[in-house]
Amino acid sequence: MDHPAPPTDADTTAIEAAAFRRLLQHLNVERPDVQNIDLMILAGFCRNCLANWYREAAQAQGKPLGKDAARDAVYGMPFAEWKEKFQKEATAEQLAAFESATKQHTDH
């Protein structure tokens, strides 16, 4: 039985890029209702974190990228527009949960 060849570095990069694009589609098209604060509470990262990681990766490749351009790439639109369309004011419960989650992450 033939076994497929392992992915090359280029294949791996393409697969990772496709998975990242799928994550962005899920967050921004299919679930824009999921608030960044809820992502931070549950997973310890949000869309802004992804934008920061995107910018850091670009800079590591010698491709300087500004904060706004990175957020545009992650949000699929200017951040201010996304906030206006989708971001809700954080509730007292969300803020308390965020504070608790942040404390747990920094206590380790």
Rosetta silent file (secondary structure, phi, psi, omega in degrees, C-alpha in Angstrom):
SEQUENCE: MDHPAPPTDADTTAIEAAAFRRLLQHLNVERPDVQNIDLMILAGFCRNCLANWYREAAQAQGKPLGKDAARDAVYGMPFAEWKEKFQKEATAEQLAAFESATKQHTDH
SCORE:     score description
SCORE:     0.000 S_00000001
   1 L     0.000  131.313  179.909    0.000    0.000    0.000 S_00000001
   2 L   -78.432  139.591  175.329    1.393    3.395   -0.972 S_00000001
   3 L  -108.015  137.623  178.831    1.753    6.011    1.711 S_00000001
   4 L   -64.395  149.996  177.300    1.507    9.669    0.792 S_00000001
   5 L   -67.904  146.116  177.729    4.697   11.646    1.051 S_00000001
   6 L   -63.930  152.817 -179.262    4.966   13.808    4.150 S_00000001
   7 L   -63.679  144.088  174.652    4.140   17.440    3.575 S_00000001
   8 L   -78.673  171.618  176.078    6.978   19.707    2.540 S_00000001
   9 H   -58.764  -40.253  179.029    7.698   22.931    4.405 S_00000001
  10 H   -64.735  -40.336  177.123    5.815   24.803    1.672 S_00000001
  11 H   -61.254  -45.900 -178.899    2.861   22.411    2.052 S_00000001
  12 H   -60.952  -43.509  178.266    2.845   22.923    5.807 S_00000001
  13 H   -61.615  -43.646  179.796    2.911   26.701    5.386 S_00000001
  14 H   -65.099  -40.037  178.781    0.026   26.561    2.915 S_00000001
  15 H   -65.532  -45.367  178.708   -1.981   24.278    5.213 S_00000001
  16 H   -62.681  -40.621  178.492   -1.361   26.530    8.215 S_00000001
  17 H   -63.452  -41.355  179.324   -2.328   29.615    6.188 S_00000001
  18 H   -65.484  -39.945  178.633   -5.558   27.946    5.065 S_00000001
  19 H   -66.029  -38.668  177.560   -6.393   26.973    8.652 S_00000001
  20 H   -64.376  -44.756  177.631   -5.721   30.555    9.802 S_00000001
  21 H   -61.101  -37.858  178.679   -7.982   31.954    7.068 S_00000001
  22 H   -66.363  -39.590  176.243  -10.673   29.477    8.147 S_00000001
  23 H   -61.280  -45.173  178.858  -10.325   30.612   11.774 S_00000001
  24 H   -63.638  -40.279  177.366  -10.761   34.231   10.705 S_00000001
  25 H   -61.675  -43.632 -179.804  -13.808   33.334    8.604 S_00000001
  26 H   -61.682  -47.667 -177.538  -15.314   31.517   11.566 S_00000001
  27 H   -69.477  -38.366 -170.213  -14.702   34.405   13.977 S_00000001
  28 H   -99.919  -23.907 -178.828  -15.606   37.264   11.650 S_00000001
  29 H  -106.812  -50.136 -175.449  -18.253   35.862    9.304 S_00000001
  30 H   -83.839  -30.189 -176.213  -19.887   32.960   11.084 S_00000001
  31 L  -136.983   51.072  177.068  -19.549   34.151   14.698 S_00000001
  32 L   -66.616  -12.894  178.062  -19.056   37.928   14.873 S_00000001
  33 L   -71.881  -20.299  178.795  -21.419   37.770   17.856 S_00000001
  34 L   -74.190  116.863 -175.603  -18.678   36.181   19.949 S_00000001
  35 L   -78.280  147.996  178.071  -17.175   39.091   21.831 S_00000001
  36 H   -57.149  -38.875 -178.913  -13.429   39.519   22.255 S_00000001
  37 H   -63.333  -36.695  177.696  -13.833   39.674   26.029 S_00000001
  38 H   -67.227  -39.230  175.043  -15.528   36.253   25.985 S_00000001
  39 H   -61.063  -43.444  179.260  -12.673   34.836   23.912 S_00000001
  40 H   -62.427  -42.186 -179.103  -10.199   36.290   26.425 S_00000001
  41 H   -63.539  -46.945 -173.600  -12.108   34.816   29.365 S_00000001
  42 H   -84.166  -37.249 -171.538  -12.382   31.352   27.852 S_00000001
  43 H  -118.711  -11.586  179.683   -9.268   31.006   25.723 S_00000001
  44 L    78.391   12.694  174.795   -6.853   33.710   26.849 S_00000001
  45 L  -152.104  162.525  178.304   -6.694   35.325   23.402 S_00000001
  46 L  -144.633 -171.905  179.818   -8.922   37.344   21.098 S_00000001
  47 H   -60.949  -36.948  178.186   -8.972   38.858   17.633 S_00000001
  48 H   -64.854  -38.158  175.956   -6.656   41.645   18.795 S_00000001
  49 H   -61.553  -44.915  177.610   -4.167   39.033   20.012 S_00000001
  50 H   -58.211  -40.776  178.731   -4.333   37.366   16.588 S_00000001
  51 H   -64.304  -40.033  177.282   -3.624   40.745   14.988 S_00000001
  52 H   -64.157  -43.333  178.965   -0.628   41.231   17.270 S_00000001
  53 H   -65.016  -37.846  177.653    0.697   37.760   16.425 S_00000001
  54 H   -62.024  -46.150  179.451    0.122   38.459   12.724 S_00000001
  55 H   -63.898  -43.644  178.287    2.082   41.715   12.994 S_00000001
  56 H   -61.780  -40.645  179.021    4.894   40.009   14.931 S_00000001
  57 H   -65.242  -40.347  177.811    5.091   37.244   12.296 S_00000001
  58 H   -62.901  -45.528 -179.837    5.273   39.836    9.515 S_00000001
  59 H   -63.577  -37.282  177.788    8.027   41.704   11.327 S_00000001
  60 H   -64.156  -25.104  177.801    9.932   38.447   11.896 S_00000001
  61 L   -91.748    8.235 -179.946    9.855   37.990    8.117 S_00000001
  62 L    76.488   21.435 -179.750   11.256   41.484    7.604 S_00000001
  63 L  -116.242   85.435 -179.317    7.864   42.861    6.538 S_00000001
  64 L   -55.854  136.578 -178.001    7.024   45.737    8.884 S_00000001
  65 L  -140.428  129.831  179.365    3.288   45.971    9.439 S_00000001
  66 L   -75.985  163.040  179.965    1.459   48.563   11.497 S_00000001
  67 H   -58.244  -45.779 -178.773   -1.073   47.784   14.210 S_00000001
  68 H   -65.091  -41.296  179.222   -4.009   49.084   12.154 S_00000001
  69 H   -64.934  -38.671  177.991   -2.999   47.103    9.050 S_00000001
  70 H   -65.995  -42.287  178.129   -2.669   43.935   11.125 S_00000001
  71 H   -65.403  -40.483  176.739   -6.091   44.469   12.680 S_00000001
  72 H   -57.530  -42.401 -179.307   -7.589   45.127    9.234 S_00000001
  73 H   -64.193  -39.632 -177.622   -6.134   41.804    8.061 S_00000001
  74 H   -78.483  -44.494 -177.116   -7.570   39.907   11.030 S_00000001
  75 H   -79.859  -18.163 -178.387  -10.956   41.636   11.270 S_00000001
  76 L    76.693   11.144  179.219  -11.475   41.790    7.497 S_00000001
  77 L  -170.076  168.155  175.239  -12.350   45.483    7.828 S_00000001
  78 L   -58.757  140.013 -177.019  -11.101   48.478    9.774 S_00000001
  79 H   -56.098  -41.646 -179.745  -11.205   47.761   13.489 S_00000001
  80 H   -59.999  -39.106  178.651  -13.338   50.856   14.203 S_00000001
  81 H   -66.017  -43.828  179.188  -15.949   49.613   11.722 S_00000001
  82 H   -61.097  -45.497  179.214  -15.965   46.131   13.282 S_00000001
  83 H   -57.562  -44.760 -178.259  -16.365   47.633   16.765 S_00000001
  84 H   -63.747  -40.062 -177.238  -19.281   49.757   15.614 S_00000001
  85 H   -77.352  -38.124 -166.362  -21.030   46.820   13.941 S_00000001
  86 H  -123.275  -27.132 -173.315  -20.357   44.017   16.411 S_00000001
  87 L   -78.897  131.047  177.171  -18.793   44.997   19.724 S_00000001
  88 L  -104.808  157.633  175.536  -21.121   45.328   22.661 S_00000001
  89 L   -63.793  134.288  178.944  -20.409   47.062   25.953 S_00000001
  90 L   -67.024  138.771  177.744  -18.917   44.559   28.390 S_00000001
  91 L   -81.355  165.273  176.149  -21.242   43.569   31.193 S_00000001
  92 H   -59.737  -38.033  179.339  -20.250   43.669   34.851 S_00000001
  93 H   -65.533  -42.653  178.227  -20.218   39.868   34.805 S_00000001
  94 H   -63.362  -43.947 -179.805  -17.890   39.772   31.789 S_00000001
  95 H   -62.639  -40.881  178.245  -15.533   42.291   33.373 S_00000001
  96 H   -65.982  -43.072  178.704  -15.438   40.289   36.618 S_00000001
  97 H   -64.791  -38.927  177.809  -14.827   37.034   34.734 S_00000001
  98 H   -62.949  -45.544  179.413  -12.096   38.721   32.673 S_00000001
  99 H   -60.616  -44.183  179.040  -10.401   40.009   35.809 S_00000001
 100 H   -63.686  -45.247 -179.426  -10.566   36.553   37.390 S_00000001
 101 H   -64.726  -40.838  179.499   -9.267   34.829   34.253 S_00000001
 102 H   -64.088  -41.092  178.613   -6.450   37.348   33.879 S_00000001
 103 H   -63.253  -42.247  178.701   -5.443   36.841   37.507 S_00000001
 104 H   -61.793  -40.217 -178.200   -5.396   33.065   37.031 S_00000001
 105 H   -69.605  -33.606 -176.814   -3.180   33.376   33.951 S_00000001
 106 H   -87.800  -15.536  178.841   -0.703   35.691   35.677 S_00000001
 107 L   -79.172  -12.087 -176.428   -0.558   33.691   38.931 S_00000001
 108 L   -88.301    0.000    0.000    1.014   30.681   37.193 S_00000001
